[in-house]
Structures are given as structure tokens and as C-alpha cells.
Amino acid sequence: MAEITQRDGTWTFDGETVRIAPGRGKGIHPLRQELGERAVPLRALAGISFEPDRKGGRLRLRLRDGACPVLRAADGRLKDAADPYQLTVEKDRSGVAEYFVEEVRNALLIEQVPAGPVDGFLLPGPAVPVAGGGGDGTASFDGETIRLTWNWKASDSKLSGGPVSFPLSDVTAVHWVPSIGLENGHLRFVLSGAPAAVRAAEHDPYALDLWGLSKKEYTAALVAAAVLVRLPDATGKAAGGGIALEGAAPAEIEAPAAPVPPAPSGDDHDALLRRLRELGELHRSGVLTDDEFAAAKQAVLKRL
């Protein structure tokens, strides 16, 4: 078990899952606070790094493309402070961070997790009901219905029309863009049968106009992610329904148990890592059963 606790939050790794619990207090970004704890399975990871600096550094998880609905909804637009997969590390905890990285990297190596994109989400979307936004209103989603309500800063056209509600089944796409510089952002829902011409978010009854006046506007990305994970894909199935088990394969006839090649005579670190690679290849090719692989892996890890 590897664990590191900082002001930003606590990360733990049990060999299979990285659990991320956000910190508490005014300095924690609203998106992290609202999203809550994340359990990231090893198969969803493309990598991990520790980026040191004079104040300490930053732990950064790199997820496989398409694995997380929040990252998919944000499309690379999250600031570092809002990214739930980053952790600011104090200088006196750099050694712990480096150990954490080594543990996760060894597990990725042993399990032979590919770094490429996935076909379906490997993490769930934000829990519902969820609400977020700012600017000229608030968006909420209960798992079936989206509701947009306006505040006093909304345009006359929105205020005159009143709150807007529509079922998830009418939604064909959702887009979140934060305010950047002097450009407003938006949370926009695209509905089936809607006019092709896109109105400015200020006047679009199916969009929030985000002004960038508060960090809380980033919580609109959580609404987008919660909707996105429930939208049907090209096959008509929910994009996040059941969460894709990437790499799963039909059961095959078990191969006869094969003897595990002997471990290297010394405790040389490089030799042990080569040993882990060999075990991973034998397991992936079906020579080793799951139980045999697990036992051999634990024996090697004890010597690392």
C-alpha cells in the first residue's frame, strides 16, 4: 500500500486502484470538491509522473484517452488547480511522491496495461443529482432530466421564457467551454430537431453563458460529464452503461499449468524488473493462470 497525504488531498494505491480523496478547505478547487473521491482502476492509467520544483513538486496521473468522462467533457481545458488527477506535493514529501510513482509504474509494468485510448469509459461520471454553472444561470441533472434556471443577470429573452427542462433522451450532444481571457464560455446542450443555426449562449435557451467570474463556473463541466456518460453511442447503448471493461475477452480453455521460470539469483533491481516483464508476457499469452501469475508476482515484488 502506497499513500501520500497533502493539503490538496490524499492518494492511496493498493496495487489495483488509485484512490483520490480531495482535500478540504477554501483552497481546494470547487470542481474537485464537488466531484468527490475518485477510484481509478489500473487499466485506466496511461502513466504517472512526479514533476519536482523548488517548492516540492506535483504528482500527475495520466489517464488513457477516453477513460474518464470528466476529462472527455473538459477536452483538455481544465486548469491545473481544477484537475482532479494532479496533487501538489510539499518539499519534505518528495521522497514519498517518488515512491508512489515507482509503485504505480511497477504495477503498470506487471499488468502490461496499454497506454492507448479506450473504446468506452472506465470511470463513472459524477454522481447525480448534480448541479453547476454560473454566469447567467444554473444547470442541474437528476439522471433523466436537465433543467436550466436563470438568474437576474440573464438576458431578457431567457428571463421571459422562464426555466427550461428537457429529457436526456432529447439530447444528442453536450459541450462545455470555460471562459478564456475576454471570451465568455458556455455549457450548451444540443437537442434533436433543434435549428441548425447556433445562437450565442447569451440568448440560447439551451445554454448557460459562463463569464469566468468565479471558479464555481467550472462545476458546469461536471454536469456535462454526467450527461455525456449517459448519452447513447452509435450502437444505441449508453456510453457509460456498465463502464467498458477494456481488454476483456471470452473465456478460453485453460492451458496446462506451466512451471514458473526461476527468479534471478540476486536482488538486482533491473533483473527483478525484467522478471516482472517476463511474468507479464507469460500471463498475457495464457501460459500462466491468474492464480499462478498473482503468486509469482507477489514473490518478486517482495524482493523489490
C-alpha positions in Angstrom: 0.0 0.0 0.0 1.4 3.4 -1.0 -0.2 6.6 0.4 0.5 10.3 0.3 -1.5 13.0 2.1 -1.2 16.7 1.2 -3.3 19.8 1.6 -4.8 19.1 -1.9 -5.9 15.7 -0.8 -4.9 12.1 -0.3 -3.8 9.5 -2.8 -3.6 5.8 -2.0 -2.6 2.8 -4.2 -3.4 -0.8 -3.2 -1.8 -2.4 -6.3 -5.0 -2.3 -8.4 -6.7 1.1 -7.8 -5.5 4.7 -7.2 -8.0 6.3 -4.8 -8.1 10.1 -4.8 -9.8 11.9 -2.0 -9.8 15.7 -2.4 -8.7 17.9 0.4 -11.0 20.2 2.4 -10.8 23.9 2.8 -11.1 27.2 0.9 -8.1 26.5 -1.2 -9.5 23.4 -2.9 -11.0 24.0 -6.3 -14.8 23.7 -6.4 -14.7 21.1 -9.2 -12.6 18.8 -7.1 -14.8 19.3 -4.0 -18.0 18.7 -5.9 -16.6 15.7 -7.8 -15.5 14.0 -4.6 -13.5 10.8 -4.3 -12.3 9.0 -7.4 -11.3 5.4 -7.7 -9.1 5.0 -10.8 -8.5 1.4 -11.8 -5.0 0.4 -13.0 -6.4 -0.4 -16.5 -7.5 3.3 -16.9 -3.9 4.6 -16.5 -1.5 5.5 -19.2 1.2 6.7 -16.8 2.2 8.7 -13.7 4.9 11.2 -13.1 6.3 13.4 -10.3 7.4 16.8 -11.5 9.7 18.3 -8.9 10.3 22.1 -8.4 11.9 24.2 -5.8 8.8 24.2 -3.6 8.2 20.4 -3.8 6.5 19.4 -7.0 3.4 17.8 -8.5 2.1 14.3 -8.8 0.3 13.8 -12.1 -1.8 10.8 -13.2 -2.1 10.4 -17.0 -5.3 8.6 -17.9 -5.9 6.7 -21.1 -7.7 8.8 -23.7 -11.5 8.3 -23.3 -11.3 6.6 -19.9 -12.7 9.5 -17.8 -16.0 11.3 -18.7 -14.9 14.4 -16.8 -11.7 14.7 -18.8 -13.6 14.0 -22.0 -16.2 16.7 -21.2 -13.4 19.2 -20.4 -11.4 18.3 -23.5 -8.1 19.5 -22.2 -9.5 22.8 -20.9 -9.1 22.2 -17.1 -6.7 24.4 -15.3 -4.1 22.6 -13.0 -6.0 23.7 -9.9 -9.2 22.1 -11.2 -7.6 18.8 -12.5 -8.6 16.0 -10.1 -5.7 13.9 -11.3 -3.0 16.3 -10.0 -1.6 16.6 -6.5 0.6 19.4 -5.2 3.4 17.9 -3.2 5.4 19.7 -0.4 9.1 19.6 -0.5 9.5 17.3 2.5 7.2 14.8 0.9 9.1 14.5 -2.4 10.5 11.1 -1.4 7.0 9.7 -0.7 5.8 11.0 -4.1 8.7 9.3 -5.9 7.9 6.0 -4.0 4.2 6.3 -5.0 5.2 6.8 -8.7 7.5 3.7 -8.6 4.8 1.6 -7.1 2.2 2.5 -9.7 4.7 2.2 -12.6 5.8 -1.3 -11.4 2.1 -2.3 -11.3 1.5 -1.0 -14.8 4.6 -2.9 -16.0 3.5 -6.1 -14.3 -0.1 -5.9 -15.6 1.1 -4.9 -19.1 -1.5 -2.1 -19.2 -1.5 -0.5 -22.7 -1.3 3.3 -22.8 -3.5 3.8 -25.9 -7.1 5.1 -26.0 -10.1 3.0 -24.9 -13.4 2.4 -26.6 -15.6 3.2 -23.5 -15.4 5.0 -20.2 -13.5 3.1 -17.5 -14.6 5.5 -14.7 -18.2 6.5 -13.8 -19.5 10.0 -14.3 -20.2 12.4 -11.5 -22.9 11.2 -9.1 -26.4 12.5 -9.8 -28.2 14.7 -8.9 -25.6 17.2 -9.9 -25.7 20.9 -10.5 -23.3 23.6 -11.6 -22.8 26.7 -13.6 -22.7 30.4 -13.1 -22.8 33.4 -15.3 -26.5 33.7 -16.2 -27.9 30.6 -14.6 -27.5 27.1 -13.2 -27.8 23.7 -14.8 -29.0 20.6 -12.9 -29.3 17.0 -13.9 -31.0 14.2 -12.0 -30.1 11.3 -14.3 -33.2 11.7 -16.5 -34.0 15.4 -16.9 -31.8 18.5 -17.5 -33.1 21.8 -16.0 -31.7 25.3 -16.7 -32.7 28.1 -14.4 -31.8 31.8 -14.9 -30.6 34.4 -12.5 -31.1 38.2 -12.7 -28.1 38.6 -14.9 -29.6 36.5 -17.8 -30.8 38.2 -21.0 -34.4 39.3 -21.3 -35.1 36.6 -23.8 -34.1 33.9 -21.3 -35.9 35.5 -18.4 -39.1 36.0 -20.3 -39.1 32.3 -21.3 -38.5 31.1 -17.8 -36.7 27.9 -16.7 -36.2 25.2 -19.3 -36.4 21.5 -18.8 -35.9 18.6 -21.2 -35.3 14.9 -21.0 -31.9 13.3 -21.6 -33.5 11.3 -24.5 -33.7 14.6 -26.4 -30.0 15.4 -26.1 -27.7 14.5 -28.9 -24.5 16.3 -27.6 -23.3 18.5 -24.8 -20.4 21.0 -24.9 -18.6 22.8 -22.1 -16.1 25.6 -22.7 -14.7 27.7 -19.9 -14.3 31.5 -20.1 -10.8 32.2 -21.6 -9.5 35.8 -21.4 -12.2 38.2 -22.6 -14.2 35.4 -24.3 -17.2 34.0 -22.4 -17.6 30.3 -22.1 -20.7 28.2 -22.2 -22.4 24.9 -21.3 -24.5 24.0 -24.3 -26.9 21.2 -24.9 -27.7 20.1 -28.5 -31.2 18.7 -28.8 -32.6 16.5 -31.6 -34.6 18.6 -34.1 -33.1 21.9 -32.9 -32.4 24.5 -35.6 -29.1 24.2 -37.3 -28.1 27.8 -36.6 -26.4 28.2 -33.2 -27.3 31.3 -31.3 -24.9 33.0 -28.9 -25.1 31.4 -25.4 -26.4 34.7 -24.1 -29.7 34.1 -26.0 -29.7 30.3 -26.4 -32.4 28.8 -24.0 -30.4 25.5 -24.0 -27.1 27.0 -22.9 -25.5 28.7 -19.9 -23.4 31.8 -20.6 -20.2 31.4 -18.5 -18.4 34.7 -17.7 -15.4 33.4 -15.7 -16.2 35.5 -12.6 -16.0 32.5 -10.3 -14.2 29.2 -10.0 -17.6 27.6 -9.3 -18.4 28.0 -13.0 -16.1 25.0 -13.6 -18.7 22.8 -11.9 -20.7 23.1 -15.1 -18.2 20.7 -16.5 -19.5 18.1 -14.0 -23.0 18.5 -15.4 -21.6 18.0 -18.9 -19.8 14.8 -17.8 -22.8 13.4 -16.0 -24.9 13.8 -19.2 -22.1 12.7 -21.5 -21.6 9.4 -19.8 -25.3 8.6 -20.2 -25.7 9.6 -23.9 -26.2 6.7 -26.3 -23.3 5.9 -28.6 -23.5 4.7 -32.2 -24.7 1.2 -31.1 -27.6 2.7 -29.1 -26.1 1.7 -25.8 -25.4 4.2 -23.0 -21.8 5.5 -23.5 -21.1 4.7 -19.8 -23.6 2.0 -19.3 -21.8 -0.7 -17.2 -18.5 1.1 -17.8 -16.4 -0.6 -20.5 -14.2 -3.5 -19.5 -11.4 -2.7 -21.9 -9.3 -5.7 -22.7 -11.9 -8.3 -21.5 -12.0 -11.4 -23.6 -14.2 -14.5 -23.8 -13.2 -17.4 -21.5 -10.9 -19.8 -23.1 -9.8 -23.4 -22.3 -7.2 -23.2 -19.6 -3.8 -24.2 -20.7 -1.9 -26.7 -18.5 -0.1 -25.1 -15.6 3.4 -24.3 -16.6 6.3 -24.1 -14.2 7.3 -20.5 -13.4 10.9 -19.8 -14.5 13.2 -19.3 -11.6 13.7 -15.8 -10.3 17.1 -14.2 -10.6 19.7 -15.3 -8.1 20.4 -11.8 -6.7 18.1 -9.0 -5.7 19.4 -6.8 -8.5 16.6 -4.2 -9.2 16.9 -4.4 -13.0 16.9 -8.2 -13.0 13.8 -8.2 -11.0 12.1 -5.7 -13.3 13.0 -8.0 -16.2 11.5 -10.8 -14.3 8.2 -8.9 -13.9 8.1 -8.3 -17.6 8.6 -12.0 -18.3 5.8 -12.9 -15.9 3.5 -10.4 -17.6 4.2 -11.8 -21.0 3.6 -15.4 -19.8 0.3 -14.4 -18.2 -0.8 -12.4 -21.2 -0.1 -15.3 -23.5 -2.0 -17.7 -21.3 0.9 -19.8 -20.1 0.3 -18.7 -16.5 -3.1 -18.8 -14.9 -4.4 -15.8 -12.9 -3.5 -17.6 -9.6 -0.1 -18.6 -10.8 0.7 -15.1 -12.1 -0.5 -13.5 -8.8 1.6 -15.8 -6.7 4.7 -15.3 -8.8 4.2 -11.5 -9.0 3.9 -11.2 -5.2 7.1 -13.3 -4.7 9.0 -10.9 -7.0 7.5 -7.7 -5.5 8.7 -8.8 -2.0 12.2 -8.7 -3.3 12.0 -5.2 -5.0 
